[in-house]
Amino acid sequence: MKNFLFSSLALAAVLFVPGVASANEAADRTAAIQLCRAEVAAQAGTAAEAVRLDQVRVRPRAVRVDFDIWRDGNLQNVRCEVSRAQGELTIASITPALQTASAAPTAAAQ
């Protein structure tokens, strides 16, 4: 009986403690979307409203945010990886790398 009780407690701890550790998933998800949307819009040279959310995946150490951007009539898919370290969110990577093209020719090209 004693072994059954300890086994039950150990199983309950394994099943329920991860739920307590992930209590901030919704807040981290929302913050990651806002952080990535602002950075992707800045890199793409578009308004934040032009960066459309596609999907979000929350993992224990990272949040993956996928966006769709319409630029020059073409749809571009962008993935932003955000690390969740010690309660702080930081952008780990944005793929593909976004570059804003300059329409003005440079002096060397003339």
PyRosetta script that sets phi, psi and omega in degrees:
from pyrosetta import init, pose_from_sequence

init()
pose = pose_from_sequence("MKNFLFSSLALAAVLFVPGVASANEAADRTAAIQLCRAEVAAQAGTAAEAVRLDQVRVRPRAVRVDFDIWRDGNLQNVRCEVSRAQGELTIASITPALQTASAAPTAAAQ")
pose.set_psi(1, -40.1)
pose.set_omega(1, 179.8)
pose.set_phi(2, -64.4)
pose.set_psi(2, -41.4)
pose.set_omega(2, 178.4)
pose.set_phi(3, -64.8)
pose.set_psi(3, -39.0)
pose.set_omega(3, 178.6)
pose.set_phi(4, -63.0)
pose.set_psi(4, -41.9)
pose.set_omega(4, 179.6)
pose.set_phi(5, -63.1)
pose.set_psi(5, -45.8)
pose.set_omega(5, 179.4)
pose.set_phi(6, -67.3)
pose.set_psi(6, -37.2)
pose.set_omega(6, 177.4)
pose.set_phi(7, -64.7)
pose.set_psi(7, -40.8)
pose.set_omega(7, 178.6)
pose.set_phi(8, -64.3)
pose.set_psi(8, -42.2)
pose.set_omega(8, 178.3)
pose.set_phi(9, -64.5)
pose.set_psi(9, -41.0)
pose.set_omega(9, 179.0)
pose.set_phi(10, -65.2)
pose.set_psi(10, -41.6)
pose.set_omega(10, 178.3)
pose.set_phi(11, -65.1)
pose.set_psi(11, -41.6)
pose.set_omega(11, 178.3)
pose.set_phi(12, -63.4)
pose.set_psi(12, -40.2)
pose.set_omega(12, 179.4)
pose.set_phi(13, -64.4)
pose.set_psi(13, -41.0)
pose.set_omega(13, 179.9)
pose.set_phi(14, -67.3)
pose.set_psi(14, -38.0)
pose.set_omega(14, -176.8)
pose.set_phi(15, -79.2)
pose.set_psi(15, -36.1)
pose.set_omega(15, -171.6)
pose.set_phi(16, -100.8)
pose.set_psi(16, -25.5)
pose.set_omega(16, -179.2)
pose.set_phi(17, -66.0)
pose.set_psi(17, -39.9)
pose.set_omega(17, 176.9)
pose.set_phi(18, -59.8)
pose.set_psi(18, -30.5)
pose.set_omega(18, 176.8)
pose.set_phi(19, -66.1)
pose.set_psi(19, -33.9)
pose.set_omega(19, 177.3)
pose.set_phi(20, -71.6)
pose.set_psi(20, -38.9)
pose.set_omega(20, -179.5)
pose.set_phi(21, -67.0)
pose.set_psi(21, -25.6)
pose.set_omega(21, -177.8)
pose.set_phi(22, -100.7)
pose.set_psi(22, 27.4)
pose.set_omega(22, -177.5)
pose.set_phi(23, -65.9)
pose.set_psi(23, -24.0)
pose.set_omega(23, -178.6)
pose.set_phi(24, -97.0)
pose.set_psi(24, 17.3)
pose.set_omega(24, -178.6)
pose.set_phi(25, -59.9)
pose.set_psi(25, -43.8)
pose.set_omega(25, -178.5)
pose.set_phi(26, -65.8)
pose.set_psi(26, -42.1)
pose.set_omega(26, 178.9)
pose.set_phi(27, -66.6)
pose.set_psi(27, -41.3)
pose.set_omega(27, 178.4)
pose.set_phi(28, -66.2)
pose.set_psi(28, -38.6)
pose.set_omega(28, 178.6)
pose.set_phi(29, -61.4)
pose.set_psi(29, -48.5)
pose.set_omega(29, -179.0)
pose.set_phi(30, -63.6)
pose.set_psi(30, -44.3)
pose.set_omega(30, 179.6)
pose.set_phi(31, -65.3)
pose.set_psi(31, -38.8)
pose.set_omega(31, 179.3)
pose.set_phi(32, -65.8)
pose.set_psi(32, -39.9)
pose.set_omega(32, 178.1)
pose.set_phi(33, -62.5)
pose.set_psi(33, -45.7)
pose.set_omega(33, -179.8)
pose.set_phi(34, -65.0)
pose.set_psi(34, -44.0)
pose.set_omega(34, -180.0)
pose.set_phi(35, -62.1)
pose.set_psi(35, -48.5)
pose.set_omega(35, -178.9)
pose.set_phi(36, -67.7)
pose.set_psi(36, -42.9)
pose.set_omega(36, -179.4)
pose.set_phi(37, -58.6)
pose.set_psi(37, -44.1)
pose.set_omega(37, 179.9)
pose.set_phi(38, -64.4)
pose.set_psi(38, -43.0)
pose.set_omega(38, -178.0)
pose.set_phi(39, -71.1)
pose.set_psi(39, -41.6)
pose.set_omega(39, 178.7)
pose.set_phi(40, -64.6)
pose.set_psi(40, -42.4)
pose.set_omega(40, 178.6)
pose.set_phi(41, -63.1)
pose.set_psi(41, -40.6)
pose.set_omega(41, 179.2)
pose.set_phi(42, -65.6)
pose.set_psi(42, -42.7)
pose.set_omega(42, -179.8)
pose.set_phi(43, -70.3)
pose.set_psi(43, -34.4)
pose.set_omega(43, -178.6)
pose.set_phi(44, -82.9)
pose.set_psi(44, -15.3)
pose.set_omega(44, -179.1)
pose.set_phi(45, 73.3)
pose.set_psi(45, 31.7)
pose.set_omega(45, 179.6)
pose.set_phi(46, -123.0)
pose.set_psi(46, 169.9)
pose.set_omega(46, 175.5)
pose.set_phi(47, -73.6)
pose.set_psi(47, 153.2)
pose.set_omega(47, -179.7)
pose.set_phi(48, -61.9)
pose.set_psi(48, -28.1)
pose.set_omega(48, 179.2)
pose.set_phi(49, -68.8)
pose.set_psi(49, -21.6)
pose.set_omega(49, 179.7)
pose.set_phi(50, -79.8)
pose.set_psi(50, -12.2)
pose.set_omega(50, 179.5)
pose.set_phi(51, -94.9)
pose.set_psi(51, 105.7)
pose.set_omega(51, -174.7)
pose.set_phi(52, -96.6)
pose.set_psi(52, 132.9)
pose.set_omega(52, 178.6)
pose.set_phi(53, -69.8)
pose.set_psi(53, 131.3)
pose.set_omega(53, 177.2)
pose.set_phi(54, -102.6)
pose.set_psi(54, -59.5)
pose.set_omega(54, 178.0)
pose.set_phi(55, -158.0)
pose.set_psi(55, 162.0)
pose.set_omega(55, -179.9)
pose.set_phi(56, -134.9)
pose.set_psi(56, 138.5)
pose.set_omega(56, 174.6)
pose.set_phi(57, -128.2)
pose.set_psi(57, 125.5)
pose.set_omega(57, 179.4)
pose.set_phi(58, -104.4)
pose.set_psi(58, 127.1)
pose.set_omega(58, 177.7)
pose.set_phi(59, -122.5)
pose.set_psi(59, 168.3)
pose.set_omega(59, -176.3)
pose.set_phi(60, -57.1)
pose.set_psi(60, -35.5)
pose.set_omega(60, -177.2)
pose.set_phi(61, -115.7)
pose.set_psi(61, -0.6)
pose.set_omega(61, -176.7)
pose.set_phi(62, -153.7)
pose.set_psi(62, 159.6)
pose.set_omega(62, 172.4)
pose.set_phi(63, -124.6)
pose.set_psi(63, 127.8)
pose.set_omega(63, 178.7)
pose.set_phi(64, -107.8)
pose.set_psi(64, 122.4)
pose.set_omega(64, -177.7)
pose.set_phi(65, -119.4)
pose.set_psi(65, 125.1)
pose.set_omega(65, 177.4)
pose.set_phi(66, -108.0)
pose.set_psi(66, 133.8)
pose.set_omega(66, 179.7)
pose.set_phi(67, -123.6)
pose.set_psi(67, 157.7)
pose.set_omega(67, 170.2)
pose.set_phi(68, -115.9)
pose.set_psi(68, 133.9)
pose.set_omega(68, 178.2)
pose.set_phi(69, -127.5)
pose.set_psi(69, 128.8)
pose.set_omega(69, 172.9)
pose.set_phi(70, -94.4)
pose.set_psi(70, 116.0)
pose.set_omega(70, 177.6)
pose.set_phi(71, -132.5)
pose.set_psi(71, 124.4)
pose.set_omega(71, 179.1)
pose.set_phi(72, 54.9)
pose.set_psi(72, 36.4)
pose.set_omega(72, 178.1)
pose.set_phi(73, 80.2)
pose.set_psi(73, 4.4)
pose.set_omega(73, -179.8)
pose.set_phi(74, -115.0)
pose.set_psi(74, 140.5)
pose.set_omega(74, 177.0)
pose.set_phi(75, -87.4)
pose.set_psi(75, 130.1)
pose.set_omega(75, 177.6)
pose.set_phi(76, -123.6)
pose.set_psi(76, 130.3)
pose.set_omega(76, 176.8)
pose.set_phi(77, -94.1)
pose.set_psi(77, 131.5)
pose.set_omega(77, -178.2)
pose.set_phi(78, -127.6)
pose.set_psi(78, 135.2)
pose.set_omega(78, 178.0)
pose.set_phi(79, -115.1)
pose.set_psi(79, 132.2)
pose.set_omega(79, 179.0)
pose.set_phi(80, -119.2)
pose.set_psi(80, 122.7)
pose.set_omega(80, 177.2)
pose.set_phi(81, -101.7)
pose.set_psi(81, 126.5)
pose.set_omega(81, -180.0)
pose.set_phi(82, -118.9)
pose.set_psi(82, 128.3)
pose.set_omega(82, 178.7)
pose.set_phi(83, -87.7)
pose.set_psi(83, 143.3)
pose.set_omega(83, 178.7)
pose.set_phi(84, -112.0)
pose.set_psi(84, 85.6)
pose.set_omega(84, -178.1)
pose.set_phi(85, -114.3)
pose.set_psi(85, 120.7)
pose.set_omega(85, 175.5)
pose.set_phi(86, 53.3)
pose.set_psi(86, 41.6)
pose.set_omega(86, 177.1)
pose.set_phi(87, 77.1)
pose.set_psi(87, 6.1)
pose.set_omega(87, -179.4)
pose.set_phi(88, -115.0)
pose.set_psi(88, 134.9)
pose.set_omega(88, 179.5)
pose.set_phi(89, -101.1)
pose.set_psi(89, 129.5)
pose.set_omega(89, 175.7)
pose.set_phi(90, -137.1)
pose.set_psi(90, 144.0)
pose.set_omega(90, 179.2)
pose.set_phi(91, -73.0)
pose.set_psi(91, 122.8)
pose.set_omega(91, 179.0)
pose.set_phi(92, -89.8)
pose.set_psi(92, -41.5)
pose.set_omega(92, 179.8)
pose.set_phi(93, -162.1)
pose.set_psi(93, 155.0)
pose.set_omega(93, 172.5)
pose.set_phi(94, -130.1)
pose.set_psi(94, 120.9)
pose.set_omega(94, 180.0)
pose.set_phi(95, -128.4)
pose.set_psi(95, 141.9)
pose.set_omega(95, -10.0)
pose.set_phi(96, -69.4)
pose.set_psi(96, 161.9)
pose.set_omega(96, 179.0)
pose.set_phi(97, -63.9)
pose.set_psi(97, 131.1)
pose.set_omega(97, -178.6)
pose.set_phi(98, -96.2)
pose.set_psi(98, 135.9)
pose.set_omega(98, 177.4)
pose.set_phi(99, -134.3)
pose.set_psi(99, 138.2)
pose.set_omega(99, 174.7)
pose.set_phi(100, -94.5)
pose.set_psi(100, 127.4)
pose.set_omega(100, -178.8)
pose.set_phi(101, -86.4)
pose.set_psi(101, 140.4)
pose.set_omega(101, 178.0)
pose.set_phi(102, -92.8)
pose.set_psi(102, 131.4)
pose.set_omega(102, -178.5)
pose.set_phi(103, -84.1)
pose.set_psi(103, -18.3)
pose.set_omega(103, -178.4)
pose.set_phi(104, -82.5)
pose.set_psi(104, 131.7)
pose.set_omega(104, 178.5)
pose.set_phi(105, -70.8)
pose.set_psi(105, 148.9)
pose.set_omega(105, 179.1)
pose.set_phi(106, -82.5)
pose.set_psi(106, 163.3)
pose.set_omega(106, -179.4)
pose.set_phi(107, -65.6)
pose.set_psi(107, -31.2)
pose.set_omega(107, 180.0)
pose.set_phi(108, -69.9)
pose.set_psi(108, -28.1)
pose.set_omega(108, -177.6)
pose.set_phi(109, -80.0)
pose.set_psi(109, -17.6)
pose.set_omega(109, -177.2)
pose.set_phi(110, -82.7)
pose.dump_pdb("model.pdb")
